[in-house]
């Protein structure tokens, strides 16, 4: 099992209440939704970072001497 850490968020009360309503309607909780959204953000960010890297054959320092 993965180690778990506590991460605190500060929300205004109205925003917290607005977030809580759809979470309950989806029979979920805020922690599960925040974990889901965080995973999505990380995956999207990694995909963008990967797409900005040069292709291996462009970035190779070896020159062909044939």
Gaussian input, Z-matrix of N, CA and C with variables (Angstrom, degrees):
# hf/3-21g

backbone

0 1
 N
 C     1     B1
 C     2     B2     1     A1
 N     3     B3     2     A2     1     D1
 C     4     B4     3     A3     2     D2
 C     5     B5     4     A4     3     D3
 N     6     B6     5     A5     4     D4
 C     7     B7     6     A6     5     D5
 C     8     B8     7     A7     6     D6
 N     9     B9     8     A8     7     D7
 C    10    B10     9     A9     8     D8
 C    11    B11    10    A10     9     D9
 N    12    B12    11    A11    10    D10
 C    13    B13    12    A12    11    D11
 C    14    B14    13    A13    12    D12
 N    15    B15    14    A14    13    D13
 C    16    B16    15    A15    14    D14
 C    17    B17    16    A16    15    D15
 N    18    B18    17    A17    16    D16
 C    19    B19    18    A18    17    D17
 C    20    B20    19    A19    18    D18
 N    21    B21    20    A20    19    D19
 C    22    B22    21    A21    20    D20
 C    23    B23    22    A22    21    D21
 N    24    B24    23    A23    22    D22
 C    25    B25    24    A24    23    D23
 C    26    B26    25    A25    24    D24
 N    27    B27    26    A26    25    D25
 C    28    B28    27    A27    26    D26
 C    29    B29    28    A28    27    D27
 N    30    B30    29    A29    28    D28
 C    31    B31    30    A30    29    D29
 C    32    B32    31    A31    30    D30
 N    33    B33    32    A32    31    D31
 C    34    B34    33    A33    32    D32
 C    35    B35    34    A34    33    D33
 N    36    B36    35    A35    34    D34
 C    37    B37    36    A36    35    D35
 C    38    B38    37    A37    36    D36
 N    39    B39    38    A38    37    D37
 C    40    B40    39    A39    38    D38
 C    41    B41    40    A40    39    D39
 N    42    B42    41    A41    40    D40
 C    43    B43    42    A42    41    D41
 C    44    B44    43    A43    42    D42
 N    45    B45    44    A44    43    D43
 C    46    B46    45    A45    44    D44
 C    47    B47    46    A46    45    D45
 N    48    B48    47    A47    46    D46
 C    49    B49    48    A48    47    D47
 C    50    B50    49    A49    48    D48
 N    51    B51    50    A50    49    D49
 C    52    B52    51    A51    50    D50
 C    53    B53    52    A52    51    D51
 N    54    B54    53    A53    52    D52
 C    55    B55    54    A54    53    D53
 C    56    B56    55    A55    54    D54
 N    57    B57    56    A56    55    D55
 C    58    B58    57    A57    56    D56
 C    59    B59    58    A58    57    D57
 N    60    B60    59    A59    58    D58
 C    61    B61    60    A60    59    D59
 C    62    B62    61    A61    60    D60
 N    63    B63    62    A62    61    D61
 C    64    B64    63    A63    62    D62
 C    65    B65    64    A64    63    D63
 N    66    B66    65    A65    64    D64
 C    67    B67    66    A66    65    D65
 C    68    B68    67    A67    66    D66
 N    69    B69    68    A68    67    D67
 C    70    B70    69    A69    68    D68
 C    71    B71    70    A70    69    D69
 N    72    B72    71    A71    70    D70
 C    73    B73    72    A72    71    D71
 C    74    B74    73    A73    72    D72
 N    75    B75    74    A74    73    D73
 C    76    B76    75    A75    74    D74
 C    77    B77    76    A76    75    D75
 N    78    B78    77    A77    76    D76
 C    79    B79    78    A78    77    D77
 C    80    B80    79    A79    78    D78
 N    81    B81    80    A80    79    D79
 C    82    B82    81    A81    80    D80
 C    83    B83    82    A82    81    D81
 N    84    B84    83    A83    82    D82
 C    85    B85    84    A84    83    D83
 C    86    B86    85    A85    84    D84
 N    87    B87    86    A86    85    D85
 C    88    B88    87    A87    86    D86
 C    89    B89    88    A88    87    D87
 N    90    B90    89    A89    88    D88
 C    91    B91    90    A90    89    D89
 C    92    B92    91    A91    90    D90
 N    93    B93    92    A92    91    D91
 C    94    B94    93    A93    92    D92
 C    95    B95    94    A94    93    D93
 N    96    B96    95    A95    94    D94
 C    97    B97    96    A96    95    D95
 C    98    B98    97    A97    96    D96
 N    99    B99    98    A98    97    D97
 C   100   B100    99    A99    98    D98
 C   101   B101   100   A100    99    D99
 N   102   B102   101   A101   100   D100
 C   103   B103   102   A102   101   D101
 C   104   B104   103   A103   102   D102
 N   105   B105   104   A104   103   D103
 C   106   B106   105   A105   104   D104
 C   107   B107   106   A106   105   D105
 N   108   B108   107   A107   106   D106
 C   109   B109   108   A108   107   D107
 C   110   B110   109   A109   108   D108
 N   111   B111   110   A110   109   D109
 C   112   B112   111   A111   110   D110
 C   113   B113   112   A112   111   D111
 N   114   B114   113   A113   112   D112
 C   115   B115   114   A114   113   D113
 C   116   B116   115   A115   114   D114
 N   117   B117   116   A116   115   D115
 C   118   B118   117   A117   116   D116
 C   119   B119   118   A118   117   D117
 N   120   B120   119   A119   118   D118
 C   121   B121   120   A120   119   D119
 C   122   B122   121   A121   120   D120
 N   123   B123   122   A122   121   D121
 C   124   B124   123   A123   122   D122
 C   125   B125   124   A124   123   D123
 N   126   B126   125   A125   124   D124
 C   127   B127   126   A126   125   D125
 C   128   B128   127   A127   126   D126
 N   129   B129   128   A128   127   D127
 C   130   B130   129   A129   128   D128
 C   131   B131   130   A130   129   D129
 N   132   B132   131   A131   130   D130
 C   133   B133   132   A132   131   D131
 C   134   B134   133   A133   132   D132
 N   135   B135   134   A134   133   D133
 C   136   B136   135   A135   134   D134
 C   137   B137   136   A136   135   D135
 N   138   B138   137   A137   136   D136
 C   139   B139   138   A138   137   D137
 C   140   B140   139   A139   138   D138
 N   141   B141   140   A140   139   D139
 C   142   B142   141   A141   140   D140
 C   143   B143   142   A142   141   D141
 N   144   B144   143   A143   142   D142
 C   145   B145   144   A144   143   D143
 C   146   B146   145   A145   144   D144
 N   147   B147   146   A146   145   D145
 C   148   B148   147   A147   146   D146
 C   149   B149   148   A148   147   D147
 N   150   B150   149   A149   148   D148
 C   151   B151   150   A150   149   D149
 C   152   B152   151   A151   150   D150
 N   153   B153   152   A152   151   D151
 C   154   B154   153   A153   152   D152
 C   155   B155   154   A154   153   D153
 N   156   B156   155   A155   154   D154
 C   157   B157   156   A156   155   D155
 C   158   B158   157   A157   156   D156
 N   159   B159   158   A158   157   D157
 C   160   B160   159   A159   158   D158
 C   161   B161   160   A160   159   D159
 N   162   B162   161   A161   160   D160
 C   163   B163   162   A162   161   D161
 C   164   B164   163   A163   162   D162
 N   165   B165   164   A164   163   D163
 C   166   B166   165   A165   164   D164
 C   167   B167   166   A166   165   D165
 N   168   B168   167   A167   166   D166
 C   169   B169   168   A168   167   D167
 C   170   B170   169   A169   168   D168
 N   171   B171   170   A170   169   D169
 C   172   B172   171   A171   170   D170
 C   173   B173   172   A172   171   D171
 N   174   B174   173   A173   172   D172
 C   175   B175   174   A174   173   D173
 C   176   B176   175   A175   174   D174
 N   177   B177   176   A176   175   D175
 C   178   B178   177   A177   176   D176
 C   179   B179   178   A178   177   D177
 N   180   B180   179   A179   178   D178
 C   181   B181   180   A180   179   D179
 C   182   B182   181   A181   180   D180
 N   183   B183   182   A182   181   D181
 C   184   B184   183   A183   182   D182
 C   185   B185   184   A184   183   D183
 N   186   B186   185   A185   184   D184
 C   187   B187   186   A186   185   D185
 C   188   B188   187   A187   186   D186
 N   189   B189   188   A188   187   D187
 C   190   B190   189   A189   188   D188
 C   191   B191   190   A190   189   D189
 N   192   B192   191   A191   190   D190
 C   193   B193   192   A192   191   D191
 C   194   B194   193   A193   192   D192
 N   195   B195   194   A194   193   D193
 C   196   B196   195   A195   194   D194
 C   197   B197   196   A196   195   D195

   B1=1.4568
   B2=1.5208
   B3=1.3185
   B4=1.4592
   B5=1.5218
   B6=1.3181
   B7=1.4711
   B8=1.5265
   B9=1.3062
   B10=1.4622
   B11=1.5157
   B12=1.2933
   B13=1.4618
   B14=1.5189
   B15=1.3052
   B16=1.4583
   B17=1.5166
   B18=1.3262
   B19=1.4536
   B20=1.5184
   B21=1.2983
   B22=1.4641
   B23=1.5222
   B24=1.3092
   B25=1.4582
   B26=1.5170
   B27=1.3041
   B28=1.4571
   B29=1.5222
   B30=1.3146
   B31=1.4538
   B32=1.5180
   B33=1.2990
   B34=1.4571
   B35=1.5293
   B36=1.3185
   B37=1.4684
   B38=1.5290
   B39=1.3381
   B40=1.4730
   B41=1.5367
   B42=1.3421
   B43=1.4569
   B44=1.5233
   B45=1.3112
   B46=1.4733
   B47=1.5254
   B48=1.3187
   B49=1.4678
   B50=1.5262
   B51=1.3426
   B52=1.4665
   B53=1.5229
   B54=1.3113
   B55=1.4640
   B56=1.5290
   B57=1.3119
   B58=1.4595
   B59=1.5310
   B60=1.3125
   B61=1.4728
   B62=1.5282
   B63=1.3541
   B64=1.4718
   B65=1.5302
   B66=1.3279
   B67=1.4672
   B68=1.5212
   B69=1.3062
   B70=1.4787
   B71=1.5261
   B72=1.3362
   B73=1.4648
   B74=1.5275
   B75=1.3269
   B76=1.4656
   B77=1.5226
   B78=1.3303
   B79=1.4635
   B80=1.5317
   B81=1.3095
   B82=1.4566
   B83=1.5202
   B84=1.3183
   B85=1.4568
   B86=1.5175
   B87=1.3104
   B88=1.4638
   B89=1.5297
   B90=1.3154
   B91=1.4663
   B92=1.5214
   B93=1.3306
   B94=1.4614
   B95=1.5259
   B96=1.3267
   B97=1.4702
   B98=1.5274
   B99=1.3266
   B100=1.4658
   B101=1.5308
   B102=1.3272
   B103=1.4656
   B104=1.5224
   B105=1.3309
   B106=1.4614
   B107=1.5289
   B108=1.3314
   B109=1.4680
   B110=1.5329
   B111=1.3113
   B112=1.4673
   B113=1.5204
   B114=1.3417
   B115=1.4731
   B116=1.5219
   B117=1.3345
   B118=1.4693
   B119=1.5228
   B120=1.3227
   B121=1.4603
   B122=1.5256
   B123=1.3204
   B124=1.4653
   B125=1.5253
   B126=1.3376
   B127=1.4617
   B128=1.5274
   B129=1.3150
   B130=1.4652
   B131=1.5189
   B132=1.3215
   B133=1.4564
   B134=1.5257
   B135=1.3055
   B136=1.4652
   B137=1.5205
   B138=1.3243
   B139=1.4615
   B140=1.5207
   B141=1.3365
   B142=1.4670
   B143=1.5252
   B144=1.3263
   B145=1.4666
   B146=1.5203
   B147=1.3225
   B148=1.4639
   B149=1.5230
   B150=1.3297
   B151=1.4570
   B152=1.5282
   B153=1.3329
   B154=1.4625
   B155=1.5309
   B156=1.3311
   B157=1.4629
   B158=1.5175
   B159=1.3276
   B160=1.4667
   B161=1.5216
   B162=1.3123
   B163=1.4520
   B164=1.5263
   B165=1.3235
   B166=1.4668
   B167=1.5261
   B168=1.3121
   B169=1.4596
   B170=1.5187
   B171=1.3356
   B172=1.4489
   B173=1.5320
   B174=1.3111
   B175=1.4475
   B176=1.5173
   B177=1.3123
   B178=1.4490
   B179=1.5254
   B180=1.3213
   B181=1.4645
   B182=1.5284
   B183=1.3184
   B184=1.4635
   B185=1.5228
   B186=1.2983
   B187=1.4534
   B188=1.5138
   B189=1.2940
   B190=1.4701
   B191=1.5163
   B192=1.3054
   B193=1.4677
   B194=1.4992
   B195=1.3319
   B196=1.4655
   B197=1.4793
   A1=109.38
   A2=116.17
   A3=120.79
   A4=110.88
   A5=114.43
   A6=119.48
   A7=108.49
   A8=116.52
   A9=121.33
   A10=109.32
   A11=115.31
   A12=122.40
   A13=109.51
   A14=114.99
   A15=120.25
   A16=108.76
   A17=115.34
   A18=122.05
   A19=107.02
   A20=117.15
   A21=121.26
   A22=110.72
   A23=115.54
   A24=122.77
   A25=108.55
   A26=115.94
   A27=120.51
   A28=108.30
   A29=115.90
   A30=123.41
   A31=108.39
   A32=116.53
   A33=118.70
   A34=106.75
   A35=116.51
   A36=119.86
   A37=112.49
   A38=118.91
   A39=117.86
   A40=112.74
   A41=117.56
   A42=120.00
   A43=110.93
   A44=116.89
   A45=120.96
   A46=110.15
   A47=116.78
   A48=120.57
   A49=111.25
   A50=116.61
   A51=120.79
   A52=111.39
   A53=116.95
   A54=122.00
   A55=110.83
   A56=116.01
   A57=121.64
   A58=111.81
   A59=117.45
   A60=121.22
   A61=111.97
   A62=119.64
   A63=117.80
   A64=112.87
   A65=117.03
   A66=118.77
   A67=109.96
   A68=116.63
   A69=120.75
   A70=110.80
   A71=116.89
   A72=120.39
   A73=110.87
   A74=116.16
   A75=121.30
   A76=112.23
   A77=115.73
   A78=123.20
   A79=111.02
   A80=114.20
   A81=122.21
   A82=108.14
   A83=116.73
   A84=119.95
   A85=109.18
   A86=115.10
   A87=119.86
   A88=111.49
   A89=117.80
   A90=120.72
   A91=110.72
   A92=116.74
   A93=120.56
   A94=110.87
   A95=116.88
   A96=120.21
   A97=111.63
   A98=117.82
   A99=120.19
   A100=110.49
   A101=117.48
   A102=120.44
   A103=110.73
   A104=116.57
   A105=121.37
   A106=111.11
   A107=116.25
   A108=120.35
   A109=111.15
   A110=117.01
   A111=120.46
   A112=110.36
   A113=117.05
   A114=120.01
   A115=110.87
   A116=117.07
   A117=120.75
   A118=111.16
   A119=116.74
   A120=121.68
   A121=110.71
   A122=116.99
   A123=121.33
   A124=110.01
   A125=117.02
   A126=119.66
   A127=111.37
   A128=117.63
   A129=120.72
   A130=110.89
   A131=117.24
   A132=121.03
   A133=110.33
   A134=117.88
   A135=121.42
   A136=110.60
   A137=117.64
   A138=120.45
   A139=110.44
   A140=117.78
   A141=120.76
   A142=110.57
   A143=116.64
   A144=119.97
   A145=109.95
   A146=116.81
   A147=121.53
   A148=110.57
   A149=118.02
   A150=120.90
   A151=111.98
   A152=117.97
   A153=120.68
   A154=112.03
   A155=117.50
   A156=120.12
   A157=109.53
   A158=117.28
   A159=119.08
   A160=110.18
   A161=116.23
   A162=119.77
   A163=109.41
   A164=116.41
   A165=120.24
   A166=112.14
   A167=117.58
   A168=118.62
   A169=112.38
   A170=118.78
   A171=121.31
   A172=111.27
   A173=116.45
   A174=119.94
   A175=113.85
   A176=117.70
   A177=120.83
   A178=110.70
   A179=116.34
   A180=121.16
   A181=111.88
   A182=117.02
   A183=120.54
   A184=108.72
   A185=115.41
   A186=119.19
   A187=109.07
   A188=116.60
   A189=119.38
   A190=108.18
   A191=115.49
   A192=120.80
   A193=110.88
   A194=117.25
   A195=120.69
   A196=111.44
   D1=141.72
   D2=-179.30
   D3=-73.49
   D4=145.77
   D5=174.69
   D6=-67.52
   D7=142.09
   D8=-179.55
   D9=-113.61
   D10=144.21
   D11=178.25
   D12=-124.11
   D13=152.08
   D14=176.71
   D15=-91.36
   D16=132.56
   D17=177.88
   D18=-129.13
   D19=122.29
   D20=-178.10
   D21=-95.45
   D22=140.01
   D23=175.73
   D24=-118.94
   D25=145.19
   D26=173.76
   D27=-109.54
   D28=118.25
   D29=177.53
   D30=-121.83
   D31=151.72
   D32=169.44
   D33=-69.90
   D34=153.42
   D35=-179.97
   D36=-59.04
   D37=-43.27
   D38=178.98
   D39=-61.75
   D40=-40.77
   D41=179.00
   D42=-65.78
   D43=-42.94
   D44=177.74
   D45=-58.64
   D46=-46.17
   D47=-179.96
   D48=-62.96
   D49=-41.02
   D50=179.36
   D51=-65.98
   D52=-35.41
   D53=179.04
   D54=-72.02
   D55=-37.22
   D56=-176.74
   D57=-66.22
   D58=-35.89
   D59=-176.60
   D60=-60.32
   D61=-56.00
   D62=-179.66
   D63=-66.29
   D64=-30.03
   D65=176.59
   D66=-61.19
   D67=-44.45
   D68=178.54
   D69=-66.00
   D70=-39.82
   D71=179.62
   D72=-62.86
   D73=-32.58
   D74=178.22
   D75=-87.67
   D76=7.48
   D77=-178.37
   D78=53.40
   D79=46.64
   D80=178.80
   D81=-130.28
   D82=-173.44
   D83=174.55
   D84=-130.94
   D85=168.07
   D86=-174.79
   D87=-65.28
   D88=-37.03
   D89=-179.98
   D90=-61.58
   D91=-45.72
   D92=179.92
   D93=-61.66
   D94=-42.38
   D95=-179.75
   D96=-68.43
   D97=-39.43
   D98=177.82
   D99=-65.89
   D100=-38.89
   D101=175.62
   D102=-62.48
   D103=-43.87
   D104=179.13
   D105=-61.23
   D106=-48.27
   D107=-179.10
   D108=-64.60
   D109=-35.94
   D110=178.39
   D111=-66.51
   D112=-43.88
   D113=177.50
   D114=-60.45
   D115=-43.06
   D116=178.23
   D117=-60.18
   D118=-45.37
   D119=-179.80
   D120=-60.42
   D121=-45.43
   D122=-178.93
   D123=-63.83
   D124=-44.60
   D125=179.37
   D126=-62.23
   D127=-44.33
   D128=179.20
   D129=-64.16
   D130=-41.33
   D131=-179.78
   D132=-64.99
   D133=-42.18
   D134=179.27
   D135=-64.49
   D136=-38.63
   D137=178.55
   D138=-64.53
   D139=-41.55
   D140=179.29
   D141=-66.13
   D142=-42.98
   D143=179.86
   D144=-63.41
   D145=-40.07
   D146=179.50
   D147=-65.28
   D148=-39.12
   D149=-177.53
   D150=-72.03
   D151=-18.10
   D152=-179.84
   D153=-89.43
   D154=-10.35
   D155=178.24
   D156=-74.41
   D157=145.50
   D158=176.39
   D159=-68.86
   D160=151.84
   D161=176.17
   D162=-64.16
   D163=150.98
   D164=-176.28
   D165=-56.10
   D166=-42.35
   D167=-176.82
   D168=-71.89
   D169=-18.38
   D170=173.84
   D171=-80.98
   D172=-32.46
   D173=-174.05
   D174=-96.65
   D175=5.08
   D176=-179.29
   D177=-69.56
   D178=135.21
   D179=178.06
   D180=-88.75
   D181=-9.75
   D182=-178.93
   D183=-80.80
   D184=134.27
   D185=175.94
   D186=-105.40
   D187=142.14
   D188=-179.57
   D189=-83.24
   D190=130.68
   D191=-177.94
   D192=-114.89
   D193=48.49
   D194=178.51
   D195=-97.95

